[in-house]
């Protein structure tokens, strides 16, 4: 898995995001794509530094 914030919840069968507190927006969690699309998560800081 390529996300640092999502964990699989066996009870619901979905990935749960630690940042949003709800289900992951992606079928396969991807923290770098989440940073690009939503500006959230641990990779969001890295994205900002790369642009600057």
N, C-alpha and C positions, 0 to 999 in steps of 0.2 A: 504494500500500500504506500502511496506517495503523499500521505497527509500526516501532519504531526498532531492534529487536533481531533480527528475522528476516531471513534472506537465503535466496534460492532456490538450492537445490543441484541443478544440472542432472543430475548423476549419479544421484541418487535420485528426482528429480522432486518433492521435498518442500521445505518451508521449514524451515530449521534455526534454532533459537533460541540466541543467544549467551549468554543468562542460564542456561538449563537445560543447554545443551550437547547437546540432542537435538532431535527433531522438534517443531515448533510444535503446540500443542494445538488450534489453530483451522484451519478450512479456508481462511479468509482472515485472515492475521495482524492482530491488533488489540492494540496495547500498552496502551491505556486499559482495555479489557475484561479483559485479563490482570491488570492491577493490581487491578481490582475482584474478580475471581474467585480469584486466587492470591496477591495482595499482592507480586508480583515485577515486576522491570523498572524502566525509568526513570520511568514514570508512577506507580509505587507511592509515591514520595516526595511527588509532587504531590497524590495522593489523601489522604494523611495530613494534609498542610497544609490542604487544603480542609475536612476534618472538624473540625480543631482550632480 
